[in-house]
Amino acid sequence: MPKQKNFTRIRRAKNLNTIYGLPPESYTDDVFWKKECNTVLSDDWLFVGLVHELKNPGDIIPLSIAGKPIFLVKDLENKISTFHNVCSHRCLKLVGEKKNVGKIIKCPYHAWSYNLKGQLKAAPHIGGTNQHKPEGFNFSDHGLKPIRTHIWHDWIFINFNGKAKKFEEYAKPLIKRFNDIDLTKLNYVATLDFGKINTNWKFLIENFIEPYHVQFVHKTTTNQPLRDHYTFVDGKCYGSGVDVEQEDAKNGSALSVTSRYLSLFPNFIIGTYFPNQVGVYLNIPISPGVTSQKRIIYTTDSKEMTKKEIQATKDIWWSVHKEDHEICERLQEGRSSPASNNGGLLSPVWEKGVQAFQKLIMNSIRRSFKMTRRIKNV
């Protein structure tokens, strides 16, 4: 029997200023990915969707995240819920596309039907011809399987295993950093949908929260010198920021504004930009080497933007993101080389957030390994 891989290792160095990153398997290996789906992406609050995309009762959005098919749905009382996208009968994937289902979600296989709260309402001929409700078959026992859901402003979070702390407590380190912004007055402006990117989801997070690359990767699209940046780590919230002496609030061809780049473990990303802009990234982990991404643009204080301003904003952010995507895809390719076996190096100054993020990843994986060992020893 082949020896089980130990994904919990991170190379250690005697020199405190020499910090190694995650081993390459963390970004490429299918076994690690499955372990990550059932720990990192299941234990805590995972960002999965946007309230404004579910406009009307009956609107439903299916997606695959952390290796699991789920869907978001708005019910007749305008409440948004999340369910496993699986019929209780033969476990068929119920919903295949974004649409409005009216009042009923019907399985295309045998017409089992559920209301928008996930309750089973019909199981045609389950007990034989015209025997739709046989004795002993309790409909209330066979509804759709719900997933714990929390709505924070326009953002939908889920907790697969139901064990995460209450969201307000979990996200407190992030929430307190918005004392200067009234998030209830955010105005949705636009969405940039980048589709699938050929990189592991962690690279997109790591790239966003470290400022080290900005003056090199974004030298034509931003004007934010490295010396003006800072980093921070606060529990499961980490990131960076930049204070610019001379603001460019006109959305010119090179971004130069005071900004904060924040992330809440594992996959929520939010940025604030002087004087009145917020950007949120929806990163959906699909497989070890594929992630889908959207950027959602908001203004603060319910401010409106002209069509020209919106287009200029979309153009500059599209360019910035494409620069980042190229880098992240090349990071993914680099992990196929044996030269990456030590995990690469992290700056002890500029990549503190990356180090904190990677430690949280490995802590989740280690907890799983310890639990597996305990079970084997029982």
C-alpha positions as CSV (number, residue, x, y, z in Angstrom):
1,M,0.0,0.0,0.0
2,P,1.5,3.4,-1.0
3,K,2.4,5.7,1.9
4,Q,-0.1,8.5,2.5
5,K,1.2,11.9,1.6
6,N,1.9,14.2,4.5
7,F,0.5,17.6,3.2
8,T,1.0,19.2,6.6
9,R,4.7,19.9,6.1
10,I,6.1,23.3,5.5
11,R,9.9,23.6,5.2
12,R,11.4,25.4,8.2
13,A,14.5,27.6,8.2
14,K,16.8,28.5,11.0
15,N,17.0,32.1,9.8
16,L,13.8,33.9,10.9
17,N,14.0,36.1,7.8
18,T,14.0,33.0,5.5
19,I,10.3,32.0,5.3
20,Y,9.2,29.1,3.0
21,G,5.8,28.9,1.5
22,L,3.3,26.1,1.0
23,P,4.6,23.0,-0.7
24,P,3.6,22.8,-4.4
25,E,1.1,19.9,-3.8
26,S,-1.0,22.5,-2.0
27,Y,-1.8,24.1,-5.4
28,T,-1.7,21.1,-7.8
29,D,-2.6,17.8,-6.1
30,D,-6.0,16.2,-6.4
31,V,-5.7,14.5,-3.0
32,F,-4.8,17.8,-1.3
33,W,-7.7,19.5,-3.1
34,K,-10.2,17.0,-1.8
35,K,-8.8,17.3,1.7
36,E,-9.0,21.1,1.4
37,C,-12.6,21.0,0.2
38,N,-13.6,19.1,3.3
39,T,-11.7,21.3,5.7
40,V,-10.5,24.7,4.6
41,L,-13.5,25.3,2.4
42,S,-16.1,23.6,4.7
43,D,-15.1,24.6,8.3
44,D,-15.5,28.4,8.0
45,W,-17.7,31.0,6.2
46,L,-17.2,30.6,2.5
47,F,-18.2,33.5,0.1
48,V,-20.4,32.1,-2.6
49,G,-22.7,34.8,-4.1
50,L,-24.4,38.2,-4.4
51,V,-27.8,39.2,-3.1
52,H,-28.4,41.6,-6.0
53,E,-28.2,38.7,-8.5
54,L,-31.3,37.1,-7.0
55,K,-33.8,39.8,-7.8
56,N,-37.2,38.0,-7.7
57,P,-38.8,35.1,-5.8
58,G,-38.0,31.9,-7.7
59,D,-34.6,33.2,-8.9
60,I,-32.1,30.4,-8.5
61,I,-28.3,30.2,-9.1
62,P,-26.5,26.9,-9.3
63,L,-22.7,26.6,-8.8
64,S,-20.0,24.1,-8.0
65,I,-17.8,25.2,-5.2
66,A,-15.3,23.2,-3.1
67,G,-16.1,20.2,-5.2
68,K,-19.8,20.3,-4.3
69,P,-22.9,21.3,-6.4
70,I,-25.1,23.8,-4.5
71,F,-27.7,26.4,-5.4
72,L,-28.8,29.8,-4.1
73,V,-32.5,30.6,-4.2
74,K,-34.9,33.4,-3.2
75,D,-38.2,32.2,-1.7
76,L,-41.6,33.8,-1.8
77,E,-40.8,35.8,1.4
78,N,-37.7,37.2,-0.3
79,K,-35.4,35.1,1.9
80,I,-32.2,33.8,0.3
81,S,-31.3,30.2,1.2
82,T,-28.7,27.7,0.0
83,F,-29.2,24.0,-0.6
84,H,-27.2,21.1,-1.9
85,N,-28.1,20.8,-5.5
86,V,-29.2,17.2,-5.2
87,C,-32.6,15.5,-5.4
88,S,-33.5,13.5,-2.4
89,H,-34.6,10.6,-4.6
90,R,-31.7,9.4,-6.8
91,C,-29.3,12.3,-5.9
92,L,-29.5,13.8,-9.4
93,K,-28.2,17.4,-9.8
94,L,-31.4,19.3,-9.8
95,V,-30.7,22.7,-11.3
96,G,-28.4,23.1,-14.3
97,E,-28.6,26.8,-15.1
98,K,-29.4,30.2,-13.6
99,K,-33.1,30.9,-14.1
100,N,-36.4,31.6,-12.4
101,V,-38.2,28.4,-11.4
102,G,-41.5,30.0,-10.2
103,K,-42.7,28.4,-7.0
104,I,-41.5,24.9,-7.5
105,I,-38.1,23.2,-8.1
106,K,-38.8,20.0,-10.1
107,C,-36.4,17.2,-10.7
108,P,-36.2,16.4,-14.4
109,Y,-35.7,12.6,-13.7
110,H,-38.8,11.5,-11.9
111,A,-40.6,14.8,-11.3
112,W,-40.0,15.0,-7.6
113,S,-40.8,18.6,-6.6
114,Y,-39.8,20.9,-3.9
115,N,-41.0,24.4,-2.8
116,L,-38.5,27.3,-2.5
117,K,-37.9,26.4,1.1
118,G,-36.7,23.0,0.1
119,Q,-39.7,21.0,1.3
120,L,-40.7,18.0,-0.7
121,K,-44.2,18.6,-2.2
122,A,-44.6,15.8,-4.7
123,A,-43.1,12.3,-5.3
124,P,-45.3,11.0,-8.2
125,H,-46.1,7.3,-8.2
126,I,-43.4,6.6,-5.5
127,G,-45.5,3.8,-4.1
128,G,-46.8,2.4,-7.4
129,T,-49.2,3.6,-10.1
130,N,-51.1,6.6,-8.7
131,Q,-49.7,5.9,-5.3
132,H,-48.2,9.4,-4.6
133,K,-48.3,9.3,-0.8
134,P,-47.8,5.7,0.4
135,E,-48.3,4.9,4.0
136,G,-45.1,5.3,6.0
137,F,-43.5,7.7,3.5
138,N,-43.1,11.0,5.3
139,F,-42.5,13.9,3.0
140,S,-41.1,16.1,5.7
141,D,-38.1,13.6,6.1
142,H,-37.1,13.9,2.4
143,G,-36.7,17.6,1.6
144,L,-33.6,19.2,0.1
145,K,-30.5,19.4,2.3
146,P,-30.0,23.0,3.5
147,I,-26.6,24.7,4.0
148,R,-26.1,27.2,6.8
149,T,-26.3,30.7,5.2
150,H,-25.5,34.2,6.3
151,I,-26.2,37.5,4.4
152,W,-23.8,40.4,5.1
153,H,-25.0,43.4,3.0
154,D,-24.8,42.2,-0.6
155,W,-22.7,39.2,0.1
156,I,-23.8,35.6,0.7
157,F,-21.7,33.3,2.9
158,I,-22.2,29.6,3.6
159,N,-20.8,27.2,6.2
160,F,-20.9,23.6,4.8
161,N,-20.4,21.7,8.1
162,G,-22.4,24.1,10.3
163,K,-19.5,24.4,12.9
164,A,-18.3,27.9,12.2
165,K,-18.7,30.7,14.8
166,K,-21.6,33.1,14.4
167,F,-20.7,35.3,11.4
168,E,-20.6,38.5,13.4
169,E,-18.0,37.0,15.7
170,Y,-16.1,35.3,13.0
171,A,-15.8,38.4,10.8
172,K,-15.3,40.9,13.6
173,P,-11.6,41.6,12.7
174,L,-12.8,42.6,9.2
175,I,-16.0,44.4,10.2
176,K,-14.3,46.7,12.6
177,R,-12.1,48.0,9.7
178,F,-15.2,49.6,8.1
179,N,-16.0,52.1,10.9
180,D,-15.4,54.8,8.3
181,I,-17.8,53.4,5.7
182,D,-21.5,52.9,5.9
183,L,-21.9,49.6,4.1
184,T,-25.7,50.0,4.2
185,K,-25.3,52.8,1.6
186,L,-23.3,50.9,-0.9
187,N,-24.5,51.4,-4.5
188,Y,-24.0,48.6,-7.0
189,V,-22.3,49.9,-10.1
190,A,-21.0,47.1,-12.3
191,T,-19.6,43.6,-12.5
192,L,-16.5,42.4,-14.3
193,D,-16.9,38.6,-15.0
194,F,-13.6,37.1,-15.8
195,G,-14.8,33.5,-16.1
196,K,-12.4,30.7,-15.4
197,I,-8.8,31.4,-14.6
198,N,-6.2,28.6,-14.9
199,T,-4.8,29.0,-11.4
200,N,-5.5,27.7,-7.9
201,W,-7.8,29.9,-5.8
202,K,-5.1,30.5,-3.2
203,F,-2.8,32.3,-5.6
204,L,-5.6,34.9,-6.3
205,I,-6.0,35.5,-2.6
206,E,-2.2,35.7,-1.9
207,N,-1.6,38.0,-4.8
208,F,-4.3,40.4,-3.7
209,I,-3.2,40.8,-0.1
210,E,0.5,41.4,-0.7
211,P,1.8,44.8,-2.0
212,Y,5.2,43.6,-3.0
213,H,4.3,43.0,-6.7
214,V,2.4,46.3,-7.3
215,Q,5.2,48.5,-8.6
216,F,6.4,45.7,-10.9
217,V,3.3,44.0,-12.2
218,H,1.1,47.1,-12.3
219,K,3.8,49.7,-13.3
220,T,1.6,51.0,-16.2
221,T,-1.8,50.8,-14.5
222,T,-1.0,52.1,-11.0
223,N,1.1,54.7,-9.4
224,Q,1.5,53.5,-5.8
225,P,5.1,53.2,-4.7
226,L,6.0,50.3,-2.5
227,R,7.3,52.6,0.3
228,D,3.8,54.0,0.8
229,H,2.3,50.5,1.5
230,Y,1.8,48.7,4.8
231,T,0.6,45.2,5.8
232,F,-1.5,43.9,8.7
233,V,-2.7,40.6,10.2
234,D,-5.6,40.4,12.6
235,G,-6.7,36.8,13.2
236,K,-8.5,35.5,10.1
237,C,-8.4,39.0,8.5
238,Y,-5.3,40.2,6.8
239,G,-4.2,42.4,3.9
240,S,-2.4,45.6,3.0
241,G,-3.0,49.2,2.3
242,V,-1.4,52.3,0.8
243,D,-1.6,55.9,1.7
244,V,-1.1,58.2,-1.3
245,E,-0.1,61.9,-0.8
246,Q,-1.7,63.1,-4.0
247,E,-5.0,61.4,-4.9
248,D,-6.2,60.7,-8.4
249,A,-9.9,60.5,-8.0
250,K,-10.7,60.9,-11.7
251,N,-10.2,57.3,-12.6
252,G,-7.3,58.0,-14.9
253,S,-5.3,55.5,-16.8
254,A,-3.1,54.8,-13.8
255,L,-4.7,54.1,-10.4
256,S,-3.3,56.3,-7.7
257,V,-5.6,56.5,-4.7
258,T,-5.4,55.6,-1.0
259,S,-6.6,52.0,-0.8
260,R,-7.1,49.1,1.5
261,Y,-6.9,45.4,0.4
262,L,-8.6,43.1,2.9
263,S,-9.4,39.4,3.0
264,L,-11.4,37.3,5.3
265,F,-10.4,33.6,5.4
266,P,-10.9,31.7,3.3
267,N,-12.0,33.4,0.1
268,F,-13.7,36.8,0.8
269,I,-11.8,39.8,-0.7
270,I,-12.8,43.4,-0.4
271,G,-11.0,46.6,-1.4
272,T,-11.7,50.2,-0.5
273,Y,-10.5,53.0,-2.8
274,F,-10.5,56.8,-2.2
275,P,-12.8,58.6,-2.4
276,N,-16.0,56.6,-2.8
277,Q,-15.4,53.1,-4.2
278,V,-15.5,49.6,-2.9
279,G,-14.6,46.4,-4.9
280,V,-15.5,42.9,-3.9
281,Y,-14.1,39.8,-5.5
282,L,-16.0,36.5,-5.8
283,N,-13.5,33.7,-6.2
284,I,-15.1,30.3,-6.7
285,P,-12.6,27.4,-6.2
286,I,-13.5,24.9,-9.0
287,S,-10.5,22.5,-9.0
288,P,-6.8,22.5,-8.1
289,G,-5.9,24.5,-11.2
290,V,-9.1,26.4,-12.0
291,T,-10.9,29.3,-10.3
292,S,-13.7,31.5,-11.5
293,Q,-13.7,35.2,-10.6
294,K,-15.9,38.2,-10.7
295,R,-15.1,41.8,-9.5
296,I,-18.1,43.7,-8.2
297,I,-17.8,47.5,-8.1
298,Y,-19.8,49.7,-5.6
299,T,-19.8,53.3,-4.7
300,T,-20.2,54.5,-1.1
301,D,-22.7,56.9,0.4
302,S,-25.2,55.9,-2.4
303,K,-23.2,58.0,-4.8
304,E,-24.0,57.8,-8.5
305,M,-21.5,57.5,-11.4
306,T,-21.9,58.7,-14.9
307,K,-21.7,56.2,-17.8
308,K,-18.3,57.6,-18.7
309,E,-17.0,57.2,-15.1
310,I,-18.3,53.7,-14.9
311,Q,-16.7,52.7,-18.2
312,A,-13.3,54.3,-17.2
313,T,-13.5,52.4,-13.9
314,K,-14.3,49.1,-15.6
315,D,-11.5,49.6,-18.1
316,I,-8.8,50.2,-15.5
317,W,-9.8,47.4,-13.2
318,W,-10.1,45.0,-16.2
319,S,-6.5,45.9,-17.1
320,V,-5.2,45.5,-13.5
321,H,-6.9,42.1,-13.1
322,K,-5.6,40.8,-16.4
323,E,-2.1,41.6,-15.2
324,D,-2.7,39.7,-12.0
325,H,-4.3,36.7,-13.8
326,E,-1.2,36.3,-16.0
327,I,1.0,36.3,-12.9
328,C,-1.2,33.8,-11.0
329,E,-1.4,31.4,-14.0
330,R,2.4,31.5,-14.2
331,L,2.6,30.8,-10.4
332,Q,0.4,27.7,-11.1
333,E,2.7,26.6,-13.9
334,G,5.8,27.1,-11.8
335,R,4.5,24.6,-9.2
336,S,5.0,21.8,-11.7
337,S,8.8,22.3,-11.5
338,P,10.9,20.3,-8.9
339,A,12.6,23.6,-8.2
340,S,9.4,24.6,-6.3
341,N,9.6,21.7,-3.9
342,N,10.7,23.9,-1.0
343,G,7.6,26.1,-1.4
344,G,9.4,29.2,-2.5
345,L,10.2,32.1,-0.2
346,L,8.1,34.8,1.4
347,S,9.2,38.3,2.3
348,P,9.1,38.8,6.1
349,V,8.0,42.4,5.5
350,W,5.6,42.5,2.6
351,E,4.1,39.0,2.6
352,K,3.0,38.8,6.3
353,G,-0.6,38.4,5.2
354,V,0.4,35.6,2.8
355,Q,2.2,33.8,5.6
356,A,-0.8,34.2,7.9
357,F,-3.2,32.9,5.2
358,Q,-1.0,29.9,4.5
359,K,-0.8,29.0,8.2
360,L,-4.6,29.0,8.4
361,I,-4.7,26.7,5.4
362,M,-2.2,24.2,7.0
363,N,-3.9,24.4,10.5
364,S,-7.2,23.3,8.9
365,I,-5.5,20.5,7.1
366,R,-3.6,19.4,10.2
367,R,-6.8,19.3,12.3
368,S,-8.2,16.9,9.7
369,F,-5.1,14.6,9.8
370,K,-5.2,14.5,13.7
371,M,-8.9,13.6,13.6
372,T,-8.2,10.9,11.0
373,R,-5.5,9.4,13.2
374,R,-7.8,9.5,16.3
375,I,-10.5,7.7,14.3
376,K,-8.0,5.0,13.1
377,N,-6.9,4.5,16.7
378,V,-10.4,3.9,18.1
